[in-house]
Amino acid sequence: MAHILIMPRQGNTVESCIITDWKVKQGDVVTAETAVCEVETDKAAFEIPAGASGTVLVILAEAGADVPVLAPIAVIGAPGEDWPAALGNIDYEDQGLEKEASSPSPQSPVPSPLYSPRATASLREENSDVGISPRARNLAAKEAIPLPVPGTGPGGRIIERDVTAALQARPPLSAAAKAFQHLNLGAGPGTVPAAGSGIGGRVTAADLAQSSPLPTPSSLPEFTETPIKGIRKIIADRMFRSLAESAQLTLNASASAVKLQDIRTRIKAENAFSEEYGLSKITINDLVLLAVARTLPRFPFMNAHKINDTIRIFSRVHLGVAVDTPRGIMVPVIRNADLLSLARISSEVKRLASDCQKGSANPDELSGSTFSVTNLGSFGITSFTPVLNMPEVAVLGVCGIEMKPVAVSGTEANTCGSDCGVRFEPHIGFSLTIDHQVLDGAPAARFLKALCEAVARIDLLLAAG
């Protein structure tokens, strides 16, 4: 029986994928593991295997088409097999697509594709950008590459490798020069000299200013407009829905960071020993994640989802960690975090964050979290309101470390003199947002207090294993 190859679902938030290239053609013989095409979302690029051995009977989507997930893209079977019968009665009109071959038959040598760039363009909210893929546009914006560049994708579409080629052909830019280029992209690609006056031929801002002076205030446009689309639109929709469908309440507290800093300092000081045991790259954030993963099992109502009128409490902690990427915030998941050692948590969060920033994260690793953590402490933020990652019922915001007064008494006070009643000690801040539909303030406060105690005594937590 013929095998219908469908566009796989790449995570819960992906509704369609762009086919960037077909690696096979109709009539080719493939195995189940043969990569038949390359596809791209606004998060990652990947290959689709055939899924069955046989002959490619028909290709239903052209390169460059934006195909909905779970839609058929090819049929694989025995030579001469009746592939239209395998497809059955697909209602193409309900999909909003133009059926260019009204009655395909096995004898049709090259049937018209059901999905083409022209047909699917009308379905895309991003139809003004059909000439460039999302990954290519994001890379060009990050590296200040003027567009357009020559496109080698289907129909001349600009894809990521085209922007990468333009980047490799351009001399390296200093950070200041890159900022200058971001401001002056409208001047065109000829504004970057072949070599700069910086170290190793690096182009500096002064080099760019000589060939392309900054625009005067009178020549600047009154404003610019950027459409909200791709992953940014997904984030916008999620944040709006999160606030619209939940009763969010944020609690703030802080914990002594003395032990956190002591452990981090000792790890750095004893680098050879730390390297041997996989601890050399441990960060303050890794220690906080360990404390969260160890504390949550004592408060299972925090490790839960609200699904309609049902509360689903999880036995294992699947910890979501917010990652800042060029495409927007992404939340990869550390599975079974409550069972992992500090070294494993540290290595896993770094691997996941790296994949997210490179755009190669596995979609399965971007869903299924039961509790999330977002850290803005490196920016000096002392308090904020993290937004729930629905359907989770709680999210923890990690803030910066600041000095706070602590009362002293007894022998310690005497050593300071009669006028000394306080000392200053580093504290790390936490902002806990809960869904008040599910959690009351007092139970959430008890969890936050327990977490602060775990962080303040992180050395004992590590000793407990």
C-alpha positions in Angstrom: 0.0 0.0 0.0 1.3 3.5 -0.9 2.8 5.6 1.9 1.6 9.2 2.2 4.4 11.4 3.5 3.0 14.3 5.5 4.5 17.5 6.8 5.4 16.5 10.4 4.4 18.7 13.4 7.5 20.4 14.7 6.3 21.4 18.2 3.0 22.6 19.5 3.3 26.2 18.1 4.4 25.4 14.5 1.4 25.5 12.1 3.3 25.3 8.8 6.8 24.7 7.4 8.5 26.1 4.2 10.0 23.4 1.9 13.3 24.9 1.0 14.6 22.1 -1.2 13.7 18.7 -2.6 16.5 16.1 -2.5 14.6 13.6 -4.7 12.3 13.8 -7.7 9.4 11.8 -8.9 10.5 8.3 -9.9 13.4 8.1 -7.5 13.8 5.0 -5.4 14.2 5.7 -1.7 14.5 3.9 1.6 12.7 4.8 4.8 15.7 6.7 6.0 16.3 8.7 2.8 16.1 12.5 3.4 13.6 13.6 0.7 13.4 17.3 1.4 14.6 20.1 3.6 12.1 22.3 5.5 12.3 25.4 7.6 10.3 27.0 10.4 11.0 30.3 12.1 12.8 28.3 14.8 14.9 25.6 13.0 15.7 23.9 9.8 15.6 20.1 9.4 15.3 17.2 6.9 12.3 15.0 6.5 13.0 11.2 5.9 10.8 9.2 3.5 9.4 7.0 6.2 8.9 4.1 3.9 10.9 2.3 1.1 9.7 2.5 -2.5 9.4 4.8 -5.4 8.5 8.5 -5.2 5.1 8.4 -7.1 4.2 12.0 -6.8 5.5 15.2 -5.1 2.5 17.3 -3.9 4.4 20.5 -2.8 6.8 22.6 -4.7 10.1 23.9 -3.2 9.3 27.3 -1.7 5.7 26.4 -0.7 4.5 27.0 2.9 2.8 23.8 3.8 0.5 23.3 6.8 1.6 20.6 9.3 0.0 17.2 8.8 -0.7 18.0 5.1 0.4 15.4 2.4 3.6 16.4 0.6 4.4 13.2 -1.3 3.3 9.6 -2.0 5.7 6.7 -1.9 4.8 3.2 -3.2 5.3 0.6 -5.8 5.9 1.7 -9.5 2.5 2.3 -11.2 0.5 2.2 -8.0 -2.7 4.3 -7.9 -1.5 7.2 -5.7 -4.7 9.3 -6.1 -6.6 6.4 -4.6 -4.1 6.4 -1.6 -4.8 10.1 -1.1 -8.5 9.6 -1.1 -10.9 12.6 -1.1 -8.9 15.5 0.3 -11.0 18.7 0.4 -8.4 21.1 -1.0 -10.9 24.0 -1.0 -11.3 23.7 2.8 -7.5 24.2 3.0 -7.8 27.5 1.0 -5.6 26.1 -1.8 -6.1 26.1 -5.6 -6.1 22.6 -6.9 -4.3 22.9 -10.2 -4.8 19.3 -11.3 -8.5 18.6 -10.9 -8.4 14.9 -11.6 -4.9 13.4 -11.3 -4.4 9.9 -12.5 -1.6 7.4 -12.3 -0.8 8.0 -15.9 -0.1 11.7 -15.4 3.8 11.8 -15.7 4.1 15.2 -13.9 0.9 16.2 -12.0 0.6 19.8 -10.9 1.6 20.2 -7.2 -1.2 20.9 -4.8 1.0 23.3 -2.8 3.0 25.9 -4.6 4.6 29.2 -3.5 2.0 31.1 -5.5 -0.9 29.1 -4.0 0.3 29.3 -0.4 1.4 32.9 -0.4 -2.2 34.0 0.0 -2.4 31.9 3.2 0.6 33.4 4.8 0.4 36.4 7.1 4.0 37.0 6.0 3.2 37.2 2.2 5.1 40.4 1.8 8.3 38.4 2.7 7.9 35.4 0.4 11.3 36.4 -1.2 13.3 35.6 2.0 13.1 32.9 4.6 12.6 33.8 8.2 16.0 32.4 9.2 17.7 34.3 6.5 16.0 37.6 7.5 16.9 37.0 11.2 20.5 36.4 10.4 20.7 39.4 8.1 19.2 41.6 10.8 21.6 40.3 13.4 24.7 40.7 11.3 23.7 44.0 9.6 23.8 42.5 6.1 22.0 44.8 3.6 19.2 43.1 1.7 18.6 41.9 -0.8 21.5 39.5 -1.5 21.6 37.0 -4.4 19.2 34.2 -3.6 19.8 30.5 -4.4 16.6 29.1 -3.0 13.6 28.1 -5.1 12.5 30.8 -7.5 15.5 33.0 -6.4 14.3 33.0 -2.7 16.9 34.2 -0.3 17.7 31.5 2.3 20.1 31.3 5.2 23.1 30.1 3.2 22.9 33.2 0.9 23.1 35.5 3.9 26.0 33.4 5.3 27.8 33.7 2.0 27.4 37.5 2.0 28.6 37.6 5.6 31.7 35.6 4.7 32.5 37.9 1.7 32.4 40.9 4.0 35.4 41.9 6.1 34.8 41.6 9.9 33.2 44.6 11.6 33.9 45.9 15.1 30.9 46.1 17.5 30.7 49.9 16.9 30.9 49.4 13.2 28.1 46.8 13.3 25.9 49.3 15.3 26.7 52.0 12.7 25.8 49.6 9.9 22.5 48.8 11.5 21.7 52.5 11.5 22.8 53.0 8.0 21.6 49.9 6.2 19.6 52.0 3.7 22.8 53.2 2.1 23.4 49.8 0.5 26.1 47.1 0.6 28.7 49.3 -1.1 29.2 51.3 2.1 31.5 48.6 3.7 35.2 49.0 2.5 37.1 45.9 1.4 39.4 46.2 4.4 39.4 48.3 7.5 41.9 50.1 9.6 41.3 48.0 12.7 43.3 45.0 14.0 43.5 42.3 11.3 41.8 44.5 8.8 38.7 44.8 10.9 36.3 47.6 9.7 35.8 50.2 12.4 33.0 52.8 12.8 35.4 55.5 11.6 36.0 53.5 8.3 32.3 53.4 7.7 31.8 57.0 8.6 34.3 58.0 5.9 32.4 56.2 3.1 28.9 56.7 4.5 28.4 59.5 6.9 25.6 59.2 9.4 22.4 60.7 8.1 21.5 64.1 9.4 18.4 64.5 11.5 16.6 66.2 8.6 17.2 63.2 6.4 16.0 60.6 8.9 12.6 59.1 8.2 9.9 60.1 10.6 9.4 56.5 11.7 9.9 52.9 10.6 7.5 50.1 10.7 8.2 46.4 11.3 5.4 43.9 10.9 4.8 41.5 13.9 5.3 38.0 12.5 7.0 34.7 12.8 8.1 33.8 16.3 7.6 37.4 17.5 3.9 37.0 16.6 3.7 33.7 18.4 5.2 35.2 21.5 2.8 38.2 21.3 -0.2 35.9 21.0 1.0 33.7 23.9 1.7 36.6 26.2 -1.7 38.2 25.5 -3.5 34.8 26.0 -1.6 34.2 29.2 -2.7 37.5 30.8 -6.2 37.3 29.4 -7.0 33.7 30.6 -5.4 33.7 34.0 -5.4 35.7 37.2 -1.7 36.4 37.7 -0.3 37.5 41.0 3.4 38.1 41.7 5.2 37.6 45.0 8.7 39.0 45.7 11.4 37.8 48.1 15.2 37.5 48.4 17.7 35.0 49.8 21.2 35.3 51.1 23.6 34.8 48.2 26.7 34.3 50.4 26.9 30.5 49.9 26.1 30.8 46.2 29.0 33.2 45.7 31.3 31.2 47.9 30.7 28.0 46.0 31.1 29.7 42.6 34.3 31.3 43.8 35.7 28.0 45.0 34.8 26.3 41.8 36.8 28.9 39.8 39.7 28.8 42.2 40.1 25.0 42.0 39.7 24.8 38.3 41.6 21.5 37.8 39.5 19.6 40.2 36.3 21.3 38.9 37.2 20.3 35.3 37.7 16.7 36.3 34.2 16.5 37.8 32.4 18.6 35.1 31.9 21.6 37.4 34.2 24.2 35.8 31.3 26.0 34.0 28.8 26.0 36.9 27.1 29.4 37.2 24.9 31.1 39.8 21.9 30.3 37.6 22.8 26.6 37.5 22.8 26.5 41.3 19.4 28.3 41.4 17.9 25.8 38.9 19.2 23.0 41.2 17.5 24.6 44.2 14.2 25.0 42.2 14.3 21.4 41.0 14.9 20.1 44.6 12.3 22.3 46.2 9.3 21.7 43.8 8.7 18.0 44.8 7.9 19.2 48.3 5.2 21.5 46.8 3.6 19.5 44.1 0.8 21.9 43.6 3.4 24.4 42.1 4.5 21.8 39.5 1.2 21.6 37.7 -0.9 22.6 34.7 -4.4 24.2 34.6 -6.3 22.6 31.7 -9.8 24.0 31.5 -11.3 23.1 34.9 -8.8 20.5 35.7 -5.5 20.7 37.6 -2.9 18.3 36.4 -0.1 17.7 39.0 3.2 16.1 37.7 5.3 13.6 39.6 8.5 14.7 37.9 9.9 18.2 37.4 10.3 19.2 33.7 12.0 22.6 34.1 11.5 25.2 31.4 14.4 27.7 31.1 13.8 31.0 29.2 16.5 31.7 26.6 17.0 35.0 24.9 17.6 34.4 21.1 17.8 36.6 18.0 14.3 35.3 17.1 12.8 36.0 20.5 12.4 34.2 23.8 12.4 30.4 23.7 11.8 28.0 26.6 13.6 24.7 26.2 12.9 22.0 28.8 15.3 20.1 31.2 13.5 16.8 31.5 13.4 15.1 35.0 15.4 18.0 36.5 14.6 16.8 40.0 16.7 13.6 39.3 19.7 15.4 37.8 23.0 16.4 39.5 24.3 19.9 39.4 26.7 19.0 36.7 24.0 17.5 34.5 21.7 20.4 35.0 24.5 22.8 34.0 25.5 20.9 30.9 21.9 20.4 29.8 20.9 24.0 30.1 24.0 25.1 28.2 23.3 22.6 25.4 19.7 23.6 25.1 20.5 27.4 25.2 23.1 26.9 22.5 20.7 25.0 20.2 18.0 27.7 20.7 20.4 30.5 19.8 21.7 28.7 16.7 18.1 27.9 15.6 18.7 24.2 15.7 16.7 23.2 18.8 14.6 20.0 18.5 10.9 21.0 18.7 10.3 18.2 21.2 12.7 20.0 23.6 10.6 23.2 23.4 7.4 21.8 25.0 6.3 19.9 28.0 7.6 22.0 30.8 5.8 21.8 34.2 7.5 24.9 35.8 9.5 27.7 34.2 12.4 29.9 35.3 13.4 33.2 33.7 16.6 35.1 34.7 17.1 38.8 34.3 19.6 39.1 37.1 22.5 39.8 34.7 20.8 43.0 33.6 20.7 44.3 37.2 16.9 43.9 37.5 15.9 43.7 41.2 12.2 42.9 40.7 9.9 42.1 37.8 6.7 40.4 36.8 7.3 37.2 34.9 4.3 36.1 32.7 3.0 32.6 33.0 4.1 30.0 30.5 0.6 28.5 30.1 -0.8 26.0 31.0 1.7 26.1 33.9 0.4 27.6 37.1 3.7 29.3 38.2 6.8 30.8 36.9 9.9 32.0 38.8 11.8 35.2 37.9 15.4 35.3 39.1 16.7 38.8 39.8 20.1 40.4 40.4 22.3 40.2 43.5 22.4 43.3 45.7 23.7 44.2 49.1 21.1 44.3 51.9 21.4 45.1 55.6 21.1 42.2 58.0 20.6 42.6 61.8 23.4 41.3 64.0 23.4 40.6 67.7 25.3 39.0 70.5 29.0 38.3 70.0 28.9 39.4 66.4 27.5 42.8 67.4 30.1 43.3 70.1 32.9 42.9 67.6 31.5 45.8 65.6 31.3 48.2 68.6 28.4 49.5 70.5 26.9 51.4 67.6 27.0 48.5 65.2 23.6 46.7 64.8 23.7 45.6 61.1 26.0 44.2 58.5 25.6 44.2 54.7 25.2 40.9 52.9 24.6 40.0 49.2 21.0 38.8 48.5 19.5 37.4 45.3 16.0 38.4 44.4 13.1 36.2 43.3 9.8 37.2 41.7 7.2 34.4 41.7 4.1 34.7 39.5 1.2 32.3 40.1 -2.2 31.7 38.6 -4.5 32.9 41.4 -7.3 30.8 39.9 -5.4 27.7 41.0 -3.0 28.8 43.8 -3.6 31.0 46.8 -1.0 33.5 48.0 -0.1 31.7 51.3 0.8 28.3 49.7 2.8 30.1 47.0 4.5 32.2 49.7 5.5 29.0 51.6 7.1 27.6 48.4 9.0 30.8 47.9 10.2 30.9 51.5 11.4 27.3 51.2 13.2 28.1 47.9 14.9 31.1 49.5 16.1 28.8 52.4 17.4 26.2 49.9 19.3 28.9 48.1 20.7 30.4 51.3 21.9 26.9 52.4 22.9 25.7 48.9 26.0 23.9 50.3 23.8 21.6 52.5 21.5 21.0 49.5 24.5 19.9 47.5 25.7 17.6 50.3 22.2 16.0 50.4 22.7 14.9 46.8 
